Amino acid sequence: MKIFTLLIFIVILNFLLFANKTYAENSLEDYLNDFYTKTNEASKILEEIQTNLKEGSRVNVCSKQRQAARIGLSANESLIKAFELNQTEAPTSSLRSSQRRWEALLNDC
């Protein structure tokens, strides 16, 4: 019984000591997942707007377009943080281009 208790204590201690490494690795994945999730969400909103416009409805187009742009800008920020966390050079021209596109959608409605 004492051996079993000692083994349980060692296992729990290992989880506590090495948990920080796991969290550090996950934060990069979290930023990337956040980027993909937000990009997909913004794209769906823009597709919905496109469908509504094709059907002749202009209801809430500007507000939805701004919503998609805000989500897209937030996705860009997540991607930049992921590059910083990974300590790799970000493709600045692509990121700037994407940033300008989202800003144009936000401001030009």
C-alpha positions as CSV (number, residue, x, y, z in Angstrom):
1,M,0.0,0.0,0.0
2,K,2.8,2.4,0.8
3,I,4.4,1.7,-2.6
4,F,1.2,2.4,-4.4
5,T,0.8,5.7,-2.5
6,L,4.3,6.7,-3.3
7,L,3.8,5.9,-7.0
8,I,0.7,8.0,-7.1
9,F,2.5,10.9,-5.4
10,I,5.4,10.7,-8.0
11,V,3.0,10.6,-10.9
12,I,1.1,13.7,-9.6
13,L,4.4,15.5,-9.0
14,N,5.5,14.8,-12.5
15,F,2.3,16.3,-13.9
16,L,2.7,19.4,-11.9
17,L,6.4,19.9,-12.7
18,F,6.1,19.4,-16.5
19,A,2.8,21.1,-17.0
20,N,4.4,24.4,-18.0
21,K,6.1,22.9,-21.1
22,T,2.7,21.6,-22.3
23,Y,1.1,25.0,-21.9
24,A,3.9,26.7,-23.8
25,E,3.5,24.3,-26.7
26,N,-0.2,24.7,-26.7
27,S,-0.2,28.4,-26.9
28,L,1.3,28.4,-30.4
29,E,-1.4,25.9,-31.4
30,D,-4.0,28.0,-29.7
31,Y,-3.0,31.1,-31.8
32,L,-3.0,29.1,-35.0
33,N,-6.4,27.5,-34.2
34,D,-7.7,31.0,-33.3
35,F,-6.4,32.3,-36.7
36,Y,-8.1,29.5,-38.7
37,T,-11.3,29.6,-36.7
38,K,-11.7,33.4,-37.1
39,T,-10.7,33.3,-40.8
40,N,-13.3,30.7,-41.5
41,E,-15.9,32.6,-39.5
42,A,-15.2,35.9,-41.4
43,S,-15.3,34.0,-44.7
44,K,-18.7,32.5,-43.9
45,I,-20.1,36.0,-43.0
46,L,-18.8,37.4,-46.3
47,E,-20.3,34.4,-48.2
48,E,-23.6,35.1,-46.5
49,I,-23.4,38.7,-47.5
50,Q,-22.6,37.7,-51.1
51,T,-25.6,35.4,-51.2
52,N,-27.9,38.1,-49.8
53,L,-26.7,40.6,-52.4
54,K,-27.3,38.1,-55.2
55,E,-30.8,37.7,-54.0
56,G,-31.3,41.4,-53.9
57,S,-31.3,41.9,-50.2
58,R,-29.1,44.7,-48.7
59,V,-30.4,44.2,-45.1
60,N,-27.6,44.5,-42.6
61,V,-24.9,44.3,-45.2
62,C,-22.7,47.0,-43.8
63,S,-22.9,45.8,-40.2
64,K,-22.1,42.2,-41.2
65,Q,-19.3,43.4,-43.4
66,R,-17.8,45.3,-40.5
67,Q,-18.3,42.3,-38.2
68,A,-16.4,40.1,-40.7
69,A,-13.6,42.7,-41.0
70,R,-13.2,42.9,-37.2
71,I,-12.9,39.1,-37.0
72,G,-10.5,39.1,-39.9
73,L,-8.3,41.7,-38.3
74,S,-8.3,39.7,-35.0
75,A,-7.3,36.6,-37.0
76,N,-4.4,38.5,-38.4
77,E,-3.3,39.5,-34.9
78,S,-3.4,35.8,-33.8
79,L,-1.3,34.8,-36.8
80,I,1.3,37.5,-36.0
81,K,1.4,36.4,-32.4
82,A,1.9,32.8,-33.5
83,F,4.9,33.8,-35.7
84,E,6.4,35.8,-32.8
85,L,5.9,32.9,-30.4
86,N,7.5,30.5,-32.8
87,Q,10.4,33.0,-33.3
88,T,10.1,32.8,-37.0
89,E,10.0,35.6,-39.5
90,A,6.4,36.4,-40.6
91,P,5.6,37.0,-44.3
92,T,5.2,40.7,-43.8
93,S,4.0,41.5,-47.3
94,S,1.2,38.9,-47.1
95,L,0.2,40.0,-43.7
96,R,0.2,43.7,-44.7
97,S,-1.9,42.9,-47.8
98,S,-4.4,40.9,-45.7
99,Q,-4.5,43.7,-43.1
100,R,-5.2,46.3,-45.8
101,R,-8.0,44.1,-47.3
102,W,-9.7,43.7,-43.9
103,E,-9.3,47.4,-43.1
104,A,-10.8,48.3,-46.5
105,L,-13.8,46.1,-45.7
106,L,-14.2,47.7,-42.3
107,N,-13.9,51.3,-43.5
108,D,-15.5,51.2,-47.0
109,C,-19.2,50.5,-46.4
